[in-house]
Amino acid sequence: SLTATIAGVAAGAAGAVALTPVLVSAAGFTAGGIAAGSVASWMMSAAAVANGGGVAAGGVVAVLQSVGAAGLSAAATAVVGTVGGAAGGFPHMLALSSSKKKKYFFVQLLLISYSFAF
């Protein structure tokens, strides 16, 4: 039903936005920097080796550290909310029988989840 779909999209969007900073911090990307012995420190080491001794600005490690230090930006919140909303509504899309309905519904789902992100 439409109500269940909207509830799934809303829960997915809200959950993704709320949990992303928590998971990033748990991985070791913290406000005080990268935690020693963490997944983040392993990623930073691997990135530094791959880049000849430095961590690339705008790379995965740098972006995750930014999220760990300052939280999600408005743009990142929109992206994370949209992906979470799409994931939350995905089971309802699978319940549709026709391939055409599935494609149409998925487009609607992305639009709905994008609106929840704002």
N, C-alpha and C positions, 0 to 999 in steps of 0.2 A: 504494500500500500504506500501511498505518497507520504503519509505521516511517518511510517516506519523508515522510509528512505530518508526523509528530512532529519529524523532523529539520529539515524546512523551517520549521516553526513556531519551533522552538528557535533556529535560525540567524537567522531574521528578528527575533525578540525580542532576542536577544543583540547582534546587529549594530546594531539601532536604538538600543538603550541605550548601546552603546559609541560609536557614531558621532555621535549627536546633539550632545553637548558639543563635539566636535571641529569639526563643521560650524558650530555657533553661534559658536565662537571664530574660525574662519576667516572668517566674515562680518563680524567686527570687534567682537563683543560679548565683551570680555575682562575679566579680573579687575581690571585697572587702569582700566576704563571703556571708553567707545566709542572705537574707533581712528579717527583722522582719515583722511579720504579713503576710508573703507570703505563697504560696503553698509549697515552699521549706522548710519554717520553720515548717509547719505542718508535712511534710514528715520526716524531721529530728527528730522531737519530737516523731513521731510514731515509727521510726526506733530505736531511743534510748530506748524507753520503751520496744520494742520487744527484744532488745539485752541486756537488763539488765543495761542500763545507757550509753552505748556508741554506736557510729555509726560504723558498720562493714566496714573495709577497703575492697575495691572492690565491695561493695554493690551498689545498685541503687543510693542512696543519694550521696555517695562518688564519683561515676562516673559522675553524673550530676554536682556536684560541681566542679570537675576537668574540665569539659567542659565549665562551666560558667566562671571559672577563667582563663583557658589557651586556650580555643577553642578545636576543634576536633583534635585528633592525626591523623597521616597518616592512621593507621588501622581503626580508627573510621570513617574517611572520606570515606574510601573504603566501609565500611559496610553501612553507611548512603546513599552514592551515589548508591550503588547496590539496596538497598531497594527502594529508590526513583525512580530509573530507572525502576525497575520492576513495581512499581505502575503506573508510567507514561505510560508504554507500555501495561498495563493490559487491557484497553478497546479494544485494537486491537486484543489481544488474544481471547477475548470473541466473537469477530466477526467471528472467524473461526467456521466452521460447524462440522467438524469431531473431535471426541475425541482424535484420534491419532495425528491429526494436532495440536490440542491445546497443548498436552503434548510436542511435538517436538518444537513448537513455544515457549513455556514457557522456555524450556532449552536454546534456542537461546536467548531469551530475557534476561535471567539472565546473560549469558555470555557477551552479548552486554553491559548491564548496568554495569557489573563488570569492563569492559574495560573503560567505561566512568568515573568510579570512580578514575582511575589512570590518 
